[in-house]
Amino acid sequence: MNERENGVEGSKDTPNEIGGTTLQEAPKPLDETWLHDFYKECGREATLAYTTLNQMKNWAMVIAAAALSGLPFGSKSADYPTPIMFAGAVIVYTFVLRFFIRAILCYVNLTRWNVLQLDCVDLKLSPRAGSTSTVTTKEQKLREDIQHYYFEWLSPISRKDQVFANLKLGFYLLFGLSLFFVTWGAIALWQTPLVRGLTTFAVLNTALEASDFFRSPFFDDVKASERHRSKERVYEIFPMPRSRGGFLAGWIFNLAVSAGVAMWPMIVHTFERLWCH
């Protein structure tokens, strides 16, 4: 009897373990009330993201229109380029670039909530005509998308699609106009130290924004996140915004280099005077 009991106990497996292999419990069905509330929240967040995206685009257009319209149509339009006008063109380009990056974040938020809401619709309300996906497959897709786009806060679209989609929203016009006047002024006034400094600032600021765009995890899609998984900590739920001290340091470095380029003749003249005396 004891041997029998010992045999039963020796061969007894835990509920989640068979033959030494751990089995994952089947996921619980999605709660209907939670899914209903989550669907409504997706709609509210999509509306907010769309409103913010329009604000970013409108502010960029207002700034560009207010500043650049004075170059060809202002009373001093025949004098362009001058160093002061060129400085205005560089400032406009800098703001347009910043609003462009912010608009990409808003566009990613919009697509994120649209994808999640579409998954809810596809699962519960109106499956697509001709779809061969089962309810289990659709529910699994919703779970995976919630994990990627809600918990891990990834982007549903790649960086290339993010850039091209926002350029089509109207930013290509703003970039074209601002870069036209910046390039014209830089070529015509290159011998002016101030123009050299401002051009250096525009180039380095573009490099800084591009570097942050390609390195920040908030623009990563699923594939990019998998590539970066070994380099950075992966958040299982709700990534917390982190201060990127490198961006601020790069911006300060940009200011220092640009100021040095703009004041280089003055610096050289000062050292020559000190050396002679």
C-alpha positions as CSV (number, residue, x, y, z in Angstrom):
1,M,0.0,0.0,0.0
2,N,2.8,2.3,0.9
3,E,4.6,1.5,-2.4
4,R,1.4,2.2,-4.3
5,E,1.0,5.5,-2.5
6,N,4.6,6.4,-3.1
7,G,4.2,5.4,-6.8
8,V,1.3,7.7,-7.2
9,E,3.0,10.6,-5.5
10,G,6.2,10.0,-7.5
11,S,4.4,10.2,-10.8
12,K,2.0,12.9,-9.8
13,D,2.3,16.1,-12.0
14,T,1.3,19.6,-11.0
15,P,-1.6,21.1,-12.9
16,N,0.7,23.2,-15.0
17,E,3.5,20.7,-15.5
18,I,3.4,17.4,-17.6
19,G,6.5,15.3,-18.0
20,G,8.7,18.1,-16.8
21,T,7.3,20.6,-19.4
22,T,5.6,23.7,-18.1
23,L,2.4,24.5,-19.8
24,Q,1.0,28.0,-20.1
25,E,-2.5,28.5,-18.9
26,A,-5.0,29.4,-21.6
27,P,-5.7,33.1,-21.5
28,K,-9.0,34.1,-20.0
29,P,-11.7,35.4,-22.4
30,L,-11.8,39.1,-22.7
31,D,-14.2,40.8,-20.4
32,E,-17.1,42.2,-22.4
33,T,-17.5,45.3,-20.2
34,W,-13.8,46.0,-20.3
35,L,-13.7,45.6,-24.0
36,H,-16.7,48.0,-24.4
37,D,-15.0,50.6,-22.3
38,F,-11.7,50.1,-24.0
39,Y,-13.4,50.6,-27.4
40,K,-14.9,53.9,-26.3
41,E,-11.5,55.0,-24.8
42,C,-9.9,54.3,-28.2
43,G,-12.3,56.6,-29.9
44,R,-11.7,59.4,-27.4
45,E,-8.0,59.1,-27.7
46,A,-8.1,59.0,-31.5
47,T,-10.1,62.2,-31.5
48,L,-7.6,63.9,-29.2
49,A,-4.6,62.7,-31.3
50,Y,-6.3,64.0,-34.5
51,T,-7.0,67.4,-32.8
52,T,-3.4,67.7,-31.6
53,L,-2.0,66.7,-35.0
54,N,-4.0,69.5,-36.6
55,Q,-2.7,71.9,-34.1
56,M,0.9,71.0,-34.8
57,K,0.3,71.4,-38.5
58,N,-1.6,74.7,-38.2
59,W,1.0,76.3,-35.9
60,A,3.8,75.4,-38.3
61,M,1.8,76.9,-41.2
62,V,1.0,80.0,-39.3
63,I,4.6,80.6,-38.3
64,A,5.9,79.9,-41.8
65,A,3.3,82.0,-43.5
66,A,3.7,85.0,-41.2
67,A,7.5,85.0,-41.6
68,L,8.1,83.8,-45.2
69,S,5.3,85.9,-46.8
70,G,7.3,89.0,-45.9
71,L,10.3,87.9,-47.9
72,P,8.8,88.0,-51.4
73,F,5.9,90.4,-50.7
74,G,7.3,92.8,-48.0
75,S,8.5,96.3,-48.5
76,K,12.1,95.1,-48.3
77,S,11.6,92.0,-50.5
78,A,13.9,93.4,-53.2
79,D,16.8,93.5,-50.6
80,Y,16.7,89.8,-49.9
81,P,19.0,88.2,-48.9
82,T,20.3,90.2,-46.0
83,P,21.8,88.7,-42.8
84,I,18.7,89.7,-40.7
85,M,16.3,88.2,-43.2
86,F,18.4,85.1,-43.5
87,A,18.3,84.8,-39.7
88,G,14.4,84.9,-39.9
89,A,14.4,82.1,-42.5
90,V,16.6,79.9,-40.3
91,I,14.3,80.5,-37.4
92,V,11.3,79.5,-39.4
93,Y,13.0,76.3,-40.7
94,T,14.0,75.4,-37.1
95,F,10.4,75.8,-35.9
96,V,9.0,73.9,-38.8
97,L,11.3,71.0,-38.2
98,R,10.4,70.9,-34.5
99,F,6.7,70.9,-35.3
100,F,7.2,68.2,-37.9
101,I,8.7,65.8,-35.3
102,R,5.9,66.6,-32.8
103,A,3.4,66.0,-35.6
104,I,4.9,62.6,-36.2
105,L,4.3,61.7,-32.6
106,C,0.7,62.8,-32.9
107,Y,0.2,60.8,-36.1
108,V,1.7,57.7,-34.4
109,N,-0.8,58.1,-31.6
110,L,-3.7,58.5,-34.1
111,T,-2.8,55.3,-36.0
112,R,-2.2,53.4,-32.7
113,W,-5.7,54.1,-31.4
114,N,-7.2,53.5,-34.8
115,V,-5.6,50.1,-35.1
116,L,-6.8,49.1,-31.6
117,Q,-10.3,50.3,-32.3
118,L,-10.4,48.5,-35.6
119,D,-9.4,45.2,-33.8
120,C,-12.3,45.7,-31.4
121,V,-14.7,46.3,-34.3
122,D,-13.3,43.3,-36.3
123,L,-13.8,41.1,-33.3
124,K,-17.2,42.0,-32.0
125,L,-19.2,44.3,-34.3
126,S,-18.8,43.7,-38.0
127,P,-16.2,41.2,-39.3
128,R,-15.0,42.1,-42.7
129,A,-16.7,40.5,-45.7
130,G,-14.9,37.5,-47.0
131,S,-12.6,37.2,-44.0
132,T,-11.6,33.7,-43.1
133,S,-10.1,34.6,-39.7
134,T,-11.7,32.8,-36.8
135,V,-12.9,34.5,-33.6
136,T,-9.9,33.0,-31.8
137,T,-7.5,34.4,-34.3
138,K,-9.0,37.9,-34.1
139,E,-9.0,37.8,-30.3
140,Q,-5.3,36.8,-30.4
141,K,-4.5,39.7,-32.8
142,L,-6.3,42.1,-30.4
143,R,-4.3,40.8,-27.5
144,E,-1.0,41.1,-29.4
145,D,-1.8,44.6,-30.6
146,I,-2.8,45.7,-27.0
147,Q,0.6,44.3,-25.8
148,H,2.6,46.1,-28.5
149,Y,0.7,49.4,-29.0
150,Y,-0.9,50.0,-25.6
151,F,1.4,48.4,-23.0
152,E,4.8,48.8,-24.9
153,W,3.6,52.0,-26.6
154,L,5.1,51.0,-30.0
155,S,4.2,52.5,-33.4
156,P,1.9,50.6,-35.8
157,I,3.9,52.0,-38.8
158,S,7.6,52.2,-39.6
159,R,9.7,55.4,-39.5
160,K,9.6,55.7,-43.2
161,D,5.8,55.7,-43.3
162,Q,5.8,58.2,-40.5
163,V,7.9,60.6,-42.4
164,F,6.1,60.3,-45.7
165,A,2.6,60.4,-44.2
166,N,3.4,63.7,-42.4
167,L,5.1,65.2,-45.4
168,K,1.9,64.6,-47.3
169,L,-0.1,66.4,-44.7
170,G,1.4,69.7,-45.8
171,F,4.9,69.8,-44.3
172,Y,6.5,69.2,-47.7
173,L,5.4,72.7,-48.7
174,L,6.7,74.3,-45.5
175,F,10.1,72.5,-45.8
176,G,10.3,73.4,-49.5
177,L,9.7,77.1,-48.9
178,S,11.8,77.5,-45.9
179,L,14.8,75.5,-47.3
180,F,14.6,77.5,-50.5
181,F,15.2,80.8,-48.7
182,V,17.7,79.3,-46.4
183,T,19.7,77.8,-49.3
184,W,19.5,81.0,-51.3
185,G,20.7,83.2,-48.4
186,A,23.5,80.8,-47.4
187,I,24.9,80.8,-51.0
188,A,24.6,84.5,-51.5
189,L,25.9,85.6,-48.1
190,W,28.4,82.8,-47.3
191,Q,31.2,85.3,-46.8
192,T,29.3,86.9,-43.9
193,P,30.4,85.3,-40.6
194,L,26.9,85.6,-39.1
195,V,25.4,83.7,-42.1
196,R,28.0,80.9,-41.7
197,G,27.1,80.6,-38.0
198,L,23.4,80.4,-38.8
199,T,23.9,77.9,-41.5
200,T,26.0,75.8,-39.1
201,F,23.2,76.0,-36.6
202,A,20.6,74.9,-39.1
203,V,22.7,71.9,-40.3
204,L,23.6,70.7,-36.8
205,N,20.0,71.2,-35.5
206,T,18.8,69.0,-38.4
207,A,21.4,66.4,-37.5
208,L,20.3,66.5,-33.9
209,E,16.6,66.1,-34.6
210,A,17.3,63.3,-37.1
211,S,19.5,61.5,-34.6
212,D,16.8,61.7,-31.9
213,F,14.1,60.6,-34.3
214,F,16.1,57.4,-35.3
215,R,17.2,56.6,-31.7
216,S,14.1,57.4,-29.7
217,P,12.0,54.3,-28.8
218,F,8.8,56.2,-29.1
219,F,9.1,56.0,-32.9
220,D,9.9,52.3,-32.9
221,D,7.6,49.8,-34.6
222,V,7.5,46.1,-33.6
223,K,10.5,45.2,-35.8
224,A,12.6,48.1,-34.7
225,S,11.8,47.3,-31.0
226,E,13.0,43.7,-31.5
227,R,16.3,45.0,-33.0
228,H,16.8,47.3,-30.1
229,R,15.7,44.8,-27.5
230,S,19.2,43.8,-26.5
231,K,20.4,47.4,-26.2
232,E,17.8,49.0,-24.1
233,R,15.5,48.0,-21.3
234,V,12.1,46.8,-22.7
235,Y,9.1,47.9,-20.7
236,E,6.5,45.2,-20.3
237,I,3.8,47.8,-19.5
238,F,3.5,51.6,-19.9
239,P,7.0,53.0,-20.7
240,M,7.8,56.0,-18.6
241,P,9.1,59.1,-20.4
242,R,12.9,59.4,-19.8
243,S,14.9,62.6,-19.9
244,R,17.3,62.3,-22.8
245,G,20.2,64.4,-21.5
246,G,22.1,63.7,-24.7
247,F,19.6,65.8,-26.7
248,L,20.0,68.8,-24.4
249,A,23.8,68.4,-24.5
250,G,23.7,68.2,-28.3
251,W,21.7,71.4,-28.5
252,I,24.1,73.3,-26.2
253,F,27.0,71.9,-28.3
254,N,25.2,73.2,-31.5
255,L,24.8,76.7,-30.0
256,A,28.5,76.8,-28.9
257,V,29.8,75.7,-32.3
258,S,27.5,78.0,-34.2
259,A,28.4,80.9,-32.1
260,G,32.1,80.1,-32.5
261,V,31.7,80.0,-36.3
262,A,29.8,83.3,-36.3
263,M,32.3,85.1,-34.1
264,W,35.4,83.4,-35.5
265,P,36.9,86.6,-37.2
266,M,36.3,88.5,-34.0
267,I,38.0,85.7,-31.9
268,V,41.0,85.7,-34.3
269,H,41.3,89.5,-34.2
270,T,41.2,89.5,-30.4
271,F,43.9,86.9,-30.1
272,E,46.0,88.7,-32.6
273,R,45.8,91.9,-30.6
274,L,46.6,90.1,-27.4
275,W,49.6,88.3,-29.1
276,C,51.0,91.6,-30.5
277,H,50.8,93.4,-27.2
